[in-house]
Amino acid sequence: MSNVKWRSWDEPVIKKEVENVEKKLGVKFPLDYIEVAMKYNGAHVSPELFQVGRKERVFGTLLTYDNEDDEYIFEVLNDYNPHFARLKYSSF
């Protein structure tokens, strides 16, 4: 993944914002994800297709921590699982 180019990212987020999302989801993100999310909040990547082993994978957008954006992490999670709907309106 050394050839990945990040583009069109939102304002960087602080670690506390990422930690608050971890807490609400009941998960612990890997440190490398936290570092990327803080710096490239909401970014798109190029190329979107890349190889992992012998399989081709797709990566389009890094979800954002901006609750006014269509790609807000809880908004996207709600599209996949309505359980997350109550989380997006909770204050950090």
PyMOL Python script that loads the backbone (N, CA, C, O; Angstrom):
from pymol import cmd

cmd.read_pdbstr("""\
ATOM      1  N   MET A   1       0.822  -1.203   0.000  1.00  0.00           N
ATOM      2  CA  MET A   1       0.000   0.000   0.000  1.00  0.00           C
ATOM      3  C   MET A   1       0.854   1.250   0.000  1.00  0.00           C
ATOM      4  O   MET A   1       0.348   2.330   0.304  1.00  0.00           O
ATOM      5  N   SER A   2       2.097   1.148  -0.321  1.00  0.00           N
ATOM      6  CA  SER A   2       2.973   2.317  -0.320  1.00  0.00           C
ATOM      7  C   SER A   2       2.646   3.296  -1.438  1.00  0.00           C
ATOM      8  O   SER A   2       3.090   4.444  -1.394  1.00  0.00           O
ATOM      9  N   ASN A   3       1.881   2.872  -2.438  1.00  0.00           N
ATOM     10  CA  ASN A   3       1.533   3.744  -3.556  1.00  0.00           C
ATOM     11  C   ASN A   3       0.198   4.445  -3.362  1.00  0.00           C
ATOM     12  O   ASN A   3      -0.288   5.092  -4.290  1.00  0.00           O
ATOM     13  N   VAL A   4      -0.401   4.339  -2.200  1.00  0.00           N
ATOM     14  CA  VAL A   4      -1.693   4.971  -1.935  1.00  0.00           C
ATOM     15  C   VAL A   4      -1.518   6.476  -1.830  1.00  0.00           C
ATOM     16  O   VAL A   4      -0.597   6.962  -1.175  1.00  0.00           O
ATOM     17  N   LYS A   5      -2.409   7.203  -2.480  1.00  0.00           N
ATOM     18  CA  LYS A   5      -2.431   8.664  -2.412  1.00  0.00           C
ATOM     19  C   LYS A   5      -3.742   9.074  -1.739  1.00  0.00           C
ATOM     20  O   LYS A   5      -4.824   8.686  -2.180  1.00  0.00           O
ATOM     21  N   TRP A   6      -3.635   9.849  -0.688  1.00  0.00           N
ATOM     22  CA  TRP A   6      -4.812  10.355   0.024  1.00  0.00           C
ATOM     23  C   TRP A   6      -5.226  11.668  -0.612  1.00  0.00           C
ATOM     24  O   TRP A   6      -4.376  12.499  -0.932  1.00  0.00           O
ATOM     25  N   ARG A   7      -6.545  11.866  -0.800  1.00  0.00           N
ATOM     26  CA  ARG A   7      -7.026  13.114  -1.403  1.00  0.00           C
ATOM     27  C   ARG A   7      -8.352  13.533  -0.764  1.00  0.00           C
ATOM     28  O   ARG A   7      -9.115  12.704  -0.267  1.00  0.00           O
ATOM     29  N   SER A   8      -8.596  14.820  -0.792  1.00  0.00           N
ATOM     30  CA  SER A   8      -9.872  15.425  -0.356  1.00  0.00           C
ATOM     31  C   SER A   8     -10.263  15.086   1.075  1.00  0.00           C
ATOM     32  O   SER A   8     -11.399  14.686   1.330  1.00  0.00           O
ATOM     33  N   TRP A   9      -9.338  15.242   2.003  1.00  0.00           N
ATOM     34  CA  TRP A   9      -9.678  14.923   3.388  1.00  0.00           C
ATOM     35  C   TRP A   9     -10.285  16.117   4.108  1.00  0.00           C
ATOM     36  O   TRP A   9     -10.141  17.262   3.681  1.00  0.00           O
ATOM     37  N   ASP A  10     -10.967  15.823   5.211  1.00  0.00           N
ATOM     38  CA  ASP A  10     -11.578  16.836   6.072  1.00  0.00           C
ATOM     39  C   ASP A  10     -10.518  17.340   7.050  1.00  0.00           C
ATOM     40  O   ASP A  10      -9.360  16.925   7.005  1.00  0.00           O
ATOM     41  N   GLU A  11     -10.935  18.229   7.918  1.00  0.00           N
ATOM     42  CA  GLU A  11     -10.030  18.719   8.962  1.00  0.00           C
ATOM     43  C   GLU A  11      -9.538  17.548   9.803  1.00  0.00           C
ATOM     44  O   GLU A  11     -10.306  16.624  10.068  1.00  0.00           O
ATOM     45  N   PRO A  12      -8.291  17.564  10.225  1.00  0.00           N
ATOM     46  CA  PRO A  12      -7.790  16.495  11.101  1.00  0.00           C
ATOM     47  C   PRO A  12      -8.604  16.444  12.402  1.00  0.00           C
ATOM     48  O   PRO A  12      -9.178  17.443  12.833  1.00  0.00           O
ATOM     49  N   VAL A  13      -8.636  15.265  13.005  1.00  0.00           N
ATOM     50  CA  VAL A  13      -9.324  15.111  14.287  1.00  0.00           C
ATOM     51  C   VAL A  13      -8.294  14.809  15.363  1.00  0.00           C
ATOM     52  O   VAL A  13      -7.187  14.353  15.075  1.00  0.00           O
ATOM     53  N   ILE A  14      -8.673  15.069  16.597  1.00  0.00           N
ATOM     54  CA  ILE A  14      -7.766  14.767  17.704  1.00  0.00           C
ATOM     55  C   ILE A  14      -8.024  13.342  18.181  1.00  0.00           C
ATOM     56  O   ILE A  14      -9.096  12.782  17.953  1.00  0.00           O
ATOM     57  N   LYS A  15      -7.043  12.776  18.834  1.00  0.00           N
ATOM     58  CA  LYS A  15      -7.119  11.389  19.292  1.00  0.00           C
ATOM     59  C   LYS A  15      -8.331  11.160  20.187  1.00  0.00           C
ATOM     60  O   LYS A  15      -8.936  10.089  20.150  1.00  0.00           O
ATOM     61  N   LYS A  16      -8.683  12.144  20.980  1.00  0.00           N
ATOM     62  CA  LYS A  16      -9.823  12.012  21.896  1.00  0.00           C
ATOM     63  C   LYS A  16     -11.115  11.735  21.137  1.00  0.00           C
ATOM     64  O   LYS A  16     -11.954  10.968  21.610  1.00  0.00           O
ATOM     65  N   GLU A  17     -11.289  12.352  19.958  1.00  0.00           N
ATOM     66  CA  GLU A  17     -12.501  12.103  19.160  1.00  0.00           C
ATOM     67  C   GLU A  17     -12.556  10.648  18.705  1.00  0.00           C
ATOM     68  O   GLU A  17     -13.616  10.023  18.741  1.00  0.00           O
ATOM     69  N   VAL A  18     -11.427  10.114  18.281  1.00  0.00           N
ATOM     70  CA  VAL A  18     -11.363   8.714  17.861  1.00  0.00           C
ATOM     71  C   VAL A  18     -11.625   7.806  19.062  1.00  0.00           C
ATOM     72  O   VAL A  18     -12.361   6.825  18.946  1.00  0.00           O
ATOM     73  N   GLU A  19     -11.043   8.116  20.188  1.00  0.00           N
ATOM     74  CA  GLU A  19     -11.256   7.325  21.400  1.00  0.00           C
ATOM     75  C   GLU A  19     -12.717   7.344  21.839  1.00  0.00           C
ATOM     76  O   GLU A  19     -13.224   6.337  22.333  1.00  0.00           O
ATOM     77  N   ASN A  20     -13.398   8.475  21.666  1.00  0.00           N
ATOM     78  CA  ASN A  20     -14.813   8.554  22.015  1.00  0.00           C
ATOM     79  C   ASN A  20     -15.647   7.630  21.133  1.00  0.00           C
ATOM     80  O   ASN A  20     -16.593   7.002  21.610  1.00  0.00           O
ATOM     81  N   VAL A  21     -15.303   7.545  19.857  1.00  0.00           N
ATOM     82  CA  VAL A  21     -16.005   6.637  18.951  1.00  0.00           C
ATOM     83  C   VAL A  21     -15.721   5.190  19.354  1.00  0.00           C
ATOM     84  O   VAL A  21     -16.631   4.360  19.360  1.00  0.00           O
ATOM     85  N   GLU A  22     -14.485   4.887  19.684  1.00  0.00           N
ATOM     86  CA  GLU A  22     -14.144   3.541  20.164  1.00  0.00           C
ATOM     87  C   GLU A  22     -15.027   3.172  21.353  1.00  0.00           C
ATOM     88  O   GLU A  22     -15.590   2.079  21.409  1.00  0.00           O
ATOM     89  N   LYS A  23     -15.134   4.078  22.278  1.00  0.00           N
ATOM     90  CA  LYS A  23     -15.907   3.830  23.502  1.00  0.00           C
ATOM     91  C   LYS A  23     -17.376   3.572  23.179  1.00  0.00           C
ATOM     92  O   LYS A  23     -17.980   2.641  23.712  1.00  0.00           O
ATOM     93  N   LYS A  24     -17.948   4.401  22.306  1.00  0.00           N
ATOM     94  CA  LYS A  24     -19.360   4.230  21.945  1.00  0.00           C
ATOM     95  C   LYS A  24     -19.609   2.922  21.207  1.00  0.00           C
ATOM     96  O   LYS A  24     -20.671   2.316  21.351  1.00  0.00           O
ATOM     97  N   LEU A  25     -18.636   2.487  20.419  1.00  0.00           N
ATOM     98  CA  LEU A  25     -18.779   1.233  19.672  1.00  0.00           C
ATOM     99  C   LEU A  25     -18.358   0.013  20.486  1.00  0.00           C
ATOM    100  O   LEU A  25     -18.678  -1.120  20.127  1.00  0.00           O
ATOM    101  N   GLY A  26     -17.637   0.249  21.590  1.00  0.00           N
ATOM    102  CA  GLY A  26     -17.151  -0.854  22.398  1.00  0.00           C
ATOM    103  C   GLY A  26     -16.026  -1.619  21.713  1.00  0.00           C
ATOM    104  O   GLY A  26     -15.918  -2.838  21.841  1.00  0.00           O
ATOM    105  N   VAL A  27     -15.180  -0.874  20.974  1.00  0.00           N
ATOM    106  CA  VAL A  27     -14.056  -1.489  20.254  1.00  0.00           C
ATOM    107  C   VAL A  27     -12.773  -0.746  20.574  1.00  0.00           C
ATOM    108  O   VAL A  27     -12.793   0.334  21.165  1.00  0.00           O
ATOM    109  N   LYS A  28     -11.662  -1.338  20.177  1.00  0.00           N
ATOM    110  CA  LYS A  28     -10.362  -0.687  20.291  1.00  0.00           C
ATOM    111  C   LYS A  28      -9.735  -0.714  18.901  1.00  0.00           C
ATOM    112  O   LYS A  28      -9.436  -1.783  18.369  1.00  0.00           O
ATOM    113  N   PHE A  29      -9.535   0.478  18.308  1.00  0.00           N
ATOM    114  CA  PHE A  29      -8.938   0.567  16.983  1.00  0.00           C
ATOM    115  C   PHE A  29      -7.431   0.359  17.070  1.00  0.00           C
ATOM    116  O   PHE A  29      -6.809   0.739  18.062  1.00  0.00           O
ATOM    117  N   PRO A  30      -6.837  -0.243  16.036  1.00  0.00           N
ATOM    118  CA  PRO A  30      -5.373  -0.359  16.004  1.00  0.00           C
ATOM    119  C   PRO A  30      -4.731   1.030  15.916  1.00  0.00           C
ATOM    120  O   PRO A  30      -5.308   1.955  15.344  1.00  0.00           O
ATOM    121  N   LEU A  31      -3.549   1.160  16.482  1.00  0.00           N
ATOM    122  CA  LEU A  31      -2.853   2.443  16.493  1.00  0.00           C
ATOM    123  C   LEU A  31      -2.626   2.996  15.093  1.00  0.00           C
ATOM    124  O   LEU A  31      -2.744   4.204  14.887  1.00  0.00           O
ATOM    125  N   ASP A  32      -2.299   2.132  14.115  1.00  0.00           N
ATOM    126  CA  ASP A  32      -2.066   2.648  12.762  1.00  0.00           C
ATOM    127  C   ASP A  32      -3.343   3.232  12.158  1.00  0.00           C
ATOM    128  O   ASP A  32      -3.274   4.211  11.415  1.00  0.00           O
ATOM    129  N   TYR A  33      -4.526   2.642  12.466  1.00  0.00           N
ATOM    130  CA  TYR A  33      -5.791   3.225  12.003  1.00  0.00           C
ATOM    131  C   TYR A  33      -6.010   4.586  12.658  1.00  0.00           C
ATOM    132  O   TYR A  33      -6.380   5.547  11.984  1.00  0.00           O
ATOM    133  N   ILE A  34      -5.785   4.671  13.963  1.00  0.00           N
ATOM    134  CA  ILE A  34      -5.991   5.930  14.689  1.00  0.00           C
ATOM    135  C   ILE A  34      -5.131   7.035  14.081  1.00  0.00           C
ATOM    136  O   ILE A  34      -5.610   8.149  13.867  1.00  0.00           O
ATOM    137  N   GLU A  35      -3.874   6.734  13.807  1.00  0.00           N
ATOM    138  CA  GLU A  35      -2.969   7.732  13.223  1.00  0.00           C
ATOM    139  C   GLU A  35      -3.451   8.184  11.847  1.00  0.00           C
ATOM    140  O   GLU A  35      -3.418   9.375  11.541  1.00  0.00           O
ATOM    141  N   VAL A  36      -3.896   7.248  11.022  1.00  0.00           N
ATOM    142  CA  VAL A  36      -4.406   7.595   9.680  1.00  0.00           C
ATOM    143  C   VAL A  36      -5.710   8.383   9.800  1.00  0.00           C
ATOM    144  O   VAL A  36      -5.894   9.389   9.116  1.00  0.00           O
ATOM    145  N   ALA A  37      -6.613   7.925  10.668  1.00  0.00           N
ATOM    146  CA  ALA A  37      -7.897   8.614  10.830  1.00  0.00           C
ATOM    147  C   ALA A  37      -7.714  10.050  11.318  1.00  0.00           C
ATOM    148  O   ALA A  37      -8.424  10.954  10.878  1.00  0.00           O
ATOM    149  N   MET A  38      -6.766  10.257  12.223  1.00  0.00           N
ATOM    150  CA  MET A  38      -6.520  11.604  12.739  1.00  0.00           C
ATOM    151  C   MET A  38      -6.002  12.526  11.639  1.00  0.00           C
ATOM    152  O   MET A  38      -6.410  13.685  11.559  1.00  0.00           O
ATOM    153  N   LYS A  39      -5.129  12.033  10.812  1.00  0.00           N
ATOM    154  CA  LYS A  39      -4.507  12.860   9.776  1.00  0.00           C
ATOM    155  C   LYS A  39      -5.358  12.995   8.520  1.00  0.00           C
ATOM    156  O   LYS A  39      -5.457  14.082   7.950  1.00  0.00           O
ATOM    157  N   TYR A  40      -5.978  11.887   8.082  1.00  0.00           N
ATOM    158  CA  TYR A  40      -6.705  11.862   6.805  1.00  0.00           C
ATOM    159  C   TYR A  40      -8.203  11.670   7.000  1.00  0.00           C
ATOM    160  O   TYR A  40      -8.836  10.981   6.201  1.00  0.00           O
ATOM    161  N   ASN A  41      -8.772  12.246   8.016  1.00  0.00           N
ATOM    162  CA  ASN A  41     -10.194  12.180   8.334  1.00  0.00           C
ATOM    163  C   ASN A  41     -11.059  12.373   7.088  1.00  0.00           C
ATOM    164  O   ASN A  41     -11.030  13.441   6.476  1.00  0.00           O
ATOM    165  N   GLY A  42     -11.828  11.346   6.706  1.00  0.00           N
ATOM    166  CA  GLY A  42     -12.760  11.456   5.590  1.00  0.00           C
ATOM    167  C   GLY A  42     -12.146  11.426   4.208  1.00  0.00           C
ATOM    168  O   GLY A  42     -12.836  11.734   3.236  1.00  0.00           O
ATOM    169  N   ALA A  43     -10.890  11.073   4.076  1.00  0.00           N
ATOM    170  CA  ALA A  43     -10.190  11.119   2.784  1.00  0.00           C
ATOM    171  C   ALA A  43     -10.611   9.993   1.842  1.00  0.00           C
ATOM    172  O   ALA A  43     -11.125   8.956   2.262  1.00  0.00           O
ATOM    173  N   HIS A  44     -10.377  10.232   0.581  1.00  0.00           N
ATOM    174  CA  HIS A  44     -10.521   9.219  -0.468  1.00  0.00           C
ATOM    175  C   HIS A  44      -9.111   8.760  -0.821  1.00  0.00           C
ATOM    176  O   HIS A  44      -8.146   9.502  -0.635  1.00  0.00           O
ATOM    177  N   VAL A  45      -8.995   7.550  -1.324  1.00  0.00           N
ATOM    178  CA  VAL A  45      -7.686   7.044  -1.707  1.00  0.00           C
ATOM    179  C   VAL A  45      -7.633   6.719  -3.191  1.00  0.00           C
ATOM    180  O   VAL A  45      -8.647   6.418  -3.821  1.00  0.00           O
ATOM    181  N   SER A  46      -6.439   6.786  -3.722  1.00  0.00           N
ATOM    182  CA  SER A  46      -6.163   6.351  -5.086  1.00  0.00           C
ATOM    183  C   SER A  46      -4.911   5.501  -5.018  1.00  0.00           C
ATOM    184  O   SER A  46      -3.951   5.902  -4.361  1.00  0.00           O
ATOM    185  N   PRO A  47      -4.875   4.377  -5.649  1.00  0.00           N
ATOM    186  CA  PRO A  47      -5.998   3.737  -6.346  1.00  0.00           C
ATOM    187  C   PRO A  47      -6.985   3.122  -5.354  1.00  0.00           C
ATOM    188  O   PRO A  47      -6.641   2.830  -4.209  1.00  0.00           O
ATOM    189  N   GLU A  48      -8.216   2.933  -5.821  1.00  0.00           N
ATOM    190  CA  GLU A  48      -9.218   2.313  -4.962  1.00  0.00           C
ATOM    191  C   GLU A  48      -9.081   0.794  -4.946  1.00  0.00           C
ATOM    192  O   GLU A  48      -9.556   0.139  -4.019  1.00  0.00           O
ATOM    193  N   LEU A  49      -8.437   0.235  -5.961  1.00  0.00           N
ATOM    194  CA  LEU A  49      -8.210  -1.209  -6.029  1.00  0.00           C
ATOM    195  C   LEU A  49      -6.757  -1.500  -5.713  1.00  0.00           C
ATOM    196  O   LEU A  49      -5.864  -0.819  -6.216  1.00  0.00           O
ATOM    197  N   PHE A  50      -6.511  -2.504  -4.885  1.00  0.00           N
ATOM    198  CA  PHE A  50      -5.140  -2.890  -4.568  1.00  0.00           C
ATOM    199  C   PHE A  50      -5.114  -4.370  -4.220  1.00  0.00           C
ATOM    200  O   PHE A  50      -6.152  -4.969  -3.941  1.00  0.00           O
ATOM    201  N   GLN A  51      -3.941  -4.947  -4.237  1.00  0.00           N
ATOM    202  CA  GLN A  51      -3.760  -6.373  -3.979  1.00  0.00           C
ATOM    203  C   GLN A  51      -3.408  -6.628  -2.516  1.00  0.00           C
ATOM    204  O   GLN A  51      -2.564  -5.936  -1.945  1.00  0.00           O
ATOM    205  N   VAL A  52      -4.050  -7.613  -1.918  1.00  0.00           N
ATOM    206  CA  VAL A  52      -3.698  -8.119  -0.600  1.00  0.00           C
ATOM    207  C   VAL A  52      -3.474  -9.612  -0.811  1.00  0.00           C
ATOM    208  O   VAL A  52      -4.418 -10.380  -0.993  1.00  0.00           O
ATOM    209  N   GLY A  53      -2.213  -9.998  -0.783  1.00  0.00           N
ATOM    210  CA  GLY A  53      -1.912 -11.385  -1.137  1.00  0.00           C
ATOM    211  C   GLY A  53      -2.282 -11.603  -2.594  1.00  0.00           C
ATOM    212  O   GLY A  53      -1.822 -10.877  -3.475  1.00  0.00           O
ATOM    213  N   ARG A  54      -3.111 -12.602  -2.844  1.00  0.00           N
ATOM    214  CA  ARG A  54      -3.548 -12.875  -4.216  1.00  0.00           C
ATOM    215  C   ARG A  54      -4.941 -12.328  -4.504  1.00  0.00           C
ATOM    216  O   ARG A  54      -5.502 -12.597  -5.567  1.00  0.00           O
ATOM    217  N   LYS A  55      -5.501 -11.569  -3.578  1.00  0.00           N
ATOM    218  CA  LYS A  55      -6.864 -11.056  -3.748  1.00  0.00           C
ATOM    219  C   LYS A  55      -6.865  -9.560  -4.000  1.00  0.00           C
ATOM    220  O   LYS A  55      -6.063  -8.816  -3.434  1.00  0.00           O
ATOM    221  N   GLU A  56      -7.777  -9.137  -4.856  1.00  0.00           N
ATOM    222  CA  GLU A  56      -7.955  -7.715  -5.118  1.00  0.00           C
ATOM    223  C   GLU A  56      -8.953  -7.157  -4.106  1.00  0.00           C
ATOM    224  O   GLU A  56      -9.992  -7.769  -3.855  1.00  0.00           O
ATOM    225  N   ARG A  57      -8.644  -6.010  -3.532  1.00  0.00           N
ATOM    226  CA  ARG A  57      -9.497  -5.368  -2.535  1.00  0.00           C
ATOM    227  C   ARG A  57      -9.838  -3.950  -2.987  1.00  0.00           C
ATOM    228  O   ARG A  57      -9.132  -3.352  -3.799  1.00  0.00           O
ATOM    229  N   VAL A  58     -10.931  -3.430  -2.446  1.00  0.00           N
ATOM    230  CA  VAL A  58     -11.386  -2.076  -2.767  1.00  0.00           C
ATOM    231  C   VAL A  58     -11.384  -1.248  -1.497  1.00  0.00           C
ATOM    232  O   VAL A  58     -11.811  -1.714  -0.441  1.00  0.00           O
ATOM    233  N   PHE A  59     -10.902  -0.024  -1.603  1.00  0.00           N
ATOM    234  CA  PHE A  59     -10.934   0.925  -0.489  1.00  0.00           C
ATOM    235  C   PHE A  59     -11.288   2.272  -1.089  1.00  0.00           C
ATOM    236  O   PHE A  59     -10.501   2.842  -1.844  1.00  0.00           O
ATOM    237  N   GLY A  60     -12.460   2.783  -0.761  1.00  0.00           N
ATOM    238  CA  GLY A  60     -12.905   4.028  -1.363  1.00  0.00           C
ATOM    239  C   GLY A  60     -12.705   5.244  -0.486  1.00  0.00           C
ATOM    240  O   GLY A  60     -12.016   6.185  -0.882  1.00  0.00           O
ATOM    241  N   THR A  61     -13.295   5.242   0.703  1.00  0.00           N
ATOM    242  CA  THR A  61     -13.296   6.418   1.557  1.00  0.00           C
ATOM    243  C   THR A  61     -13.014   6.035   3.002  1.00  0.00           C
ATOM    244  O   THR A  61     -13.536   5.040   3.507  1.00  0.00           O
ATOM    245  N   LEU A  62     -12.191   6.828   3.653  1.00  0.00           N
ATOM    246  CA  LEU A  62     -11.983   6.697   5.090  1.00  0.00           C
ATOM    247  C   LEU A  62     -13.126   7.459   5.749  1.00  0.00           C
ATOM    248  O   LEU A  62     -13.280   8.657   5.510  1.00  0.00           O
ATOM    249  N   LEU A  63     -13.923   6.796   6.567  1.00  0.00           N
ATOM    250  CA  LEU A  63     -15.071   7.459   7.181  1.00  0.00           C
ATOM    251  C   LEU A  63     -14.628   8.662   8.002  1.00  0.00           C
ATOM    252  O   LEU A  63     -13.543   8.671   8.584  1.00  0.00           O
ATOM    253  N   THR A  64     -15.485   9.673   8.039  1.00  0.00           N
ATOM    254  CA  THR A  64     -15.149  10.919   8.716  1.00  0.00           C
ATOM    255  C   THR A  64     -15.728  10.983  10.123  1.00  0.00           C
ATOM    256  O   THR A  64     -16.689  10.287  10.452  1.00  0.00           O
ATOM    257  N   TYR A  65     -15.133  11.816  10.928  1.00  0.00           N
ATOM    258  CA  TYR A  65     -15.606  12.082  12.284  1.00  0.00           C
ATOM    259  C   TYR A  65     -16.387  13.398  12.321  1.00  0.00           C
ATOM    260  O   TYR A  65     -16.706  13.893  13.402  1.00  0.00           O
ATOM    261  N   ASP A  66     -16.694  13.964  11.162  1.00  0.00           N
ATOM    262  CA  ASP A  66     -17.472  15.196  11.035  1.00  0.00           C
ATOM    263  C   ASP A  66     -18.952  14.825  10.946  1.00  0.00           C
ATOM    264  O   ASP A  66     -19.398  14.289   9.932  1.00  0.00           O
ATOM    265  N   ASN A  67     -19.716  15.110  12.008  1.00  0.00           N
ATOM    266  CA  ASN A  67     -21.114  14.669  12.048  1.00  0.00           C
ATOM    267  C   ASN A  67     -22.028  15.391  11.068  1.00  0.00           C
ATOM    268  O   ASN A  67     -23.210  15.057  10.987  1.00  0.00           O
ATOM    269  N   GLU A  68     -21.529  16.359  10.330  1.00  0.00           N
ATOM    270  CA  GLU A  68     -22.339  17.036   9.316  1.00  0.00           C
ATOM    271  C   GLU A  68     -22.062  16.494   7.908  1.00  0.00           C
ATOM    272  O   GLU A  68     -22.657  16.962   6.938  1.00  0.00           O
ATOM    273  N   ASP A  69     -21.174  15.525   7.797  1.00  0.00           N
ATOM    274  CA  ASP A  69     -20.766  14.955   6.511  1.00  0.00           C
ATOM    275  C   ASP A  69     -21.568  13.684   6.226  1.00  0.00           C
ATOM    276  O   ASP A  69     -21.928  12.953   7.149  1.00  0.00           O
ATOM    277  N   ASP A  70     -21.848  13.421   4.938  1.00  0.00           N
ATOM    278  CA  ASP A  70     -22.570  12.202   4.547  1.00  0.00           C
ATOM    279  C   ASP A  70     -21.806  10.933   4.900  1.00  0.00           C
ATOM    280  O   ASP A  70     -22.418   9.877   5.059  1.00  0.00           O
ATOM    281  N   GLU A  71     -20.499  11.010   5.024  1.00  0.00           N
ATOM    282  CA  GLU A  71     -19.675   9.852   5.333  1.00  0.00           C
ATOM    283  C   GLU A  71     -19.325   9.779   6.828  1.00  0.00           C
ATOM    284  O   GLU A  71     -18.358   9.123   7.215  1.00  0.00           O
ATOM    285  N   TYR A  72     -20.127  10.464   7.665  1.00  0.00           N
ATOM    286  CA  TYR A  72     -19.934  10.421   9.122  1.00  0.00           C
ATOM    287  C   TYR A  72     -19.988   8.965   9.582  1.00  0.00           C
ATOM    288  O   TYR A  72     -20.886   8.220   9.189  1.00  0.00           O
ATOM    289  N   ILE A  73     -19.047   8.568  10.396  1.00  0.00           N
ATOM    290  CA  ILE A  73     -18.875   7.170  10.774  1.00  0.00           C
ATOM    291  C   ILE A  73     -20.169   6.527  11.277  1.00  0.00           C
ATOM    292  O   ILE A  73     -20.472   5.398  10.892  1.00  0.00           O
ATOM    293  N   PHE A  74     -20.935   7.210  12.123  1.00  0.00           N
ATOM    294  CA  PHE A  74     -22.158   6.619  12.650  1.00  0.00           C
ATOM    295  C   PHE A  74     -23.285   6.621  11.615  1.00  0.00           C
ATOM    296  O   PHE A  74     -24.146   5.741  11.653  1.00  0.00           O
ATOM    297  N   GLU A  75     -23.300   7.571  10.709  1.00  0.00           N
ATOM    298  CA  GLU A  75     -24.298   7.606   9.633  1.00  0.00           C
ATOM    299  C   GLU A  75     -24.116   6.393   8.721  1.00  0.00           C
ATOM    300  O   GLU A  75     -25.089   5.730   8.358  1.00  0.00           O
ATOM    301  N   VAL A  76     -22.885   6.111   8.358  1.00  0.00           N
ATOM    302  CA  VAL A  76     -22.593   4.962   7.489  1.00  0.00           C
ATOM    303  C   VAL A  76     -22.881   3.656   8.224  1.00  0.00           C
ATOM    304  O   VAL A  76     -23.477   2.745   7.649  1.00  0.00           O
ATOM    305  N   LEU A  77     -22.472   3.553   9.470  1.00  0.00           N
ATOM    306  CA  LEU A  77     -22.752   2.340  10.241  1.00  0.00           C
ATOM    307  C   LEU A  77     -24.256   2.102  10.358  1.00  0.00           C
ATOM    308  O   LEU A  77     -24.706   0.957  10.309  1.00  0.00           O
ATOM    309  N   ASN A  78     -25.028   3.166  10.511  1.00  0.00           N
ATOM    310  CA  ASN A  78     -26.480   3.035  10.600  1.00  0.00           C
ATOM    311  C   ASN A  78     -27.061   2.470   9.305  1.00  0.00           C
ATOM    312  O   ASN A  78     -28.051   1.740   9.341  1.00  0.00           O
ATOM    313  N   ASP A  79     -26.452   2.800   8.156  1.00  0.00           N
ATOM    314  CA  ASP A  79     -26.928   2.248   6.890  1.00  0.00           C
ATOM    315  C   ASP A  79     -26.819   0.726   6.877  1.00  0.00           C
ATOM    316  O   ASP A  79     -27.605   0.047   6.216  1.00  0.00           O
ATOM    317  N   TYR A  80     -25.846   0.195   7.608  1.00  0.00           N
ATOM    318  CA  TYR A  80     -25.631  -1.240   7.655  1.00  0.00           C
ATOM    319  C   TYR A  80     -26.311  -1.909   8.840  1.00  0.00           C
ATOM    320  O   TYR A  80     -26.650  -3.091   8.774  1.00  0.00           O
ATOM    321  N   ASN A  81     -26.514  -1.163   9.923  1.00  0.00           N
ATOM    322  CA  ASN A  81     -27.092  -1.741  11.126  1.00  0.00           C
ATOM    323  C   ASN A  81     -27.827  -0.638  11.898  1.00  0.00           C
ATOM    324  O   ASN A  81     -27.179   0.229  12.486  1.00  0.00           O
ATOM    325  N   PRO A  82     -29.164  -0.653  11.908  1.00  0.00           N
ATOM    326  CA  PRO A  82     -29.941   0.403  12.583  1.00  0.00           C
ATOM    327  C   PRO A  82     -29.630   0.557  14.068  1.00  0.00           C
ATOM    328  O   PRO A  82     -29.965   1.587  14.652  1.00  0.00           O
ATOM    329  N   HIS A  83     -29.001  -0.430  14.694  1.00  0.00           N
ATOM    330  CA  HIS A  83     -28.613  -0.339  16.104  1.00  0.00           C
ATOM    331  C   HIS A  83     -27.746   0.896  16.348  1.00  0.00           C
ATOM    332  O   HIS A  83     -27.775   1.464  17.440  1.00  0.00           O
ATOM    333  N   PHE A  84     -26.977   1.314  15.345  1.00  0.00           N
ATOM    334  CA  PHE A  84     -26.064   2.426  15.518  1.00  0.00           C
ATOM    335  C   PHE A  84     -26.762   3.790  15.447  1.00  0.00           C
ATOM    336  O   PHE A  84     -26.138   4.804  15.758  1.00  0.00           O
ATOM    337  N   ALA A  85     -28.020   3.840  15.053  1.00  0.00           N
ATOM    338  CA  ALA A  85     -28.737   5.115  14.913  1.00  0.00           C
ATOM    339  C   ALA A  85     -28.726   5.908  16.202  1.00  0.00           C
ATOM    340  O   ALA A  85     -28.550   7.126  16.174  1.00  0.00           O
ATOM    341  N   ARG A  86     -28.907   5.254  17.314  1.00  0.00           N
ATOM    342  CA  ARG A  86     -28.956   5.979  18.594  1.00  0.00           C
ATOM    343  C   ARG A  86     -27.600   6.548  18.964  1.00  0.00           C
ATOM    344  O   ARG A  86     -27.533   7.528  19.706  1.00  0.00           O
ATOM    345  N   LEU A  87     -26.516   5.963  18.468  1.00  0.00           N
ATOM    346  CA  LEU A  87     -25.173   6.423  18.807  1.00  0.00           C
ATOM    347  C   LEU A  87     -24.836   7.765  18.149  1.00  0.00           C
ATOM    348  O   LEU A  87     -24.138   8.587  18.742  1.00  0.00           O
ATOM    349  N   LYS A  88     -25.327   7.988  16.927  1.00  0.00           N
ATOM    350  CA  LYS A  88     -24.904   9.172  16.193  1.00  0.00           C
ATOM    351  C   LYS A  88     -25.418  10.466  16.834  1.00  0.00           C
ATOM    352  O   LYS A  88     -24.839  11.532  16.626  1.00  0.00           O
ATOM    353  N   TYR A  89     -26.481  10.377  17.598  1.00  0.00           N
ATOM    354  CA  TYR A  89     -27.038  11.581  18.205  1.00  0.00           C
ATOM    355  C   TYR A  89     -26.559  11.792  19.635  1.00  0.00           C
ATOM    356  O   TYR A  89     -26.888  12.797  20.265  1.00  0.00           O
ATOM    357  N   SER A  90     -25.788  10.850  20.139  1.00  0.00           N
ATOM    358  CA  SER A  90     -25.235  11.007  21.484  1.00  0.00           C
ATOM    359  C   SER A  90     -24.086  11.992  21.434  1.00  0.00           C
ATOM    360  O   SER A  90     -23.306  11.989  20.482  1.00  0.00           O
ATOM    361  N   SER A  91     -23.974  12.818  22.427  1.00  0.00           N
ATOM    362  CA  SER A  91     -22.862  13.771  22.431  1.00  0.00           C
ATOM    363  C   SER A  91     -21.595  13.097  22.900  1.00  0.00           C
ATOM    364  O   SER A  91     -21.628  12.152  23.688  1.00  0.00           O
ATOM    365  N   PHE A  92     -20.479  13.595  22.403  1.00  0.00           N
ATOM    366  CA  PHE A  92     -19.173  13.095  22.825  1.00  0.00           C
ATOM    367  C   PHE A  92     -18.805  13.849  24.057  1.00  0.00           C
ATOM    368  O   PHE A  92     -17.738  13.619  24.625  1.00  0.00           O
TER     369      PHE A  92
END
""", "prot")
cmd.dss("prot")
cmd.show_as("cartoon", "prot")
cmd.util.cbc("prot")
cmd.orient("prot")
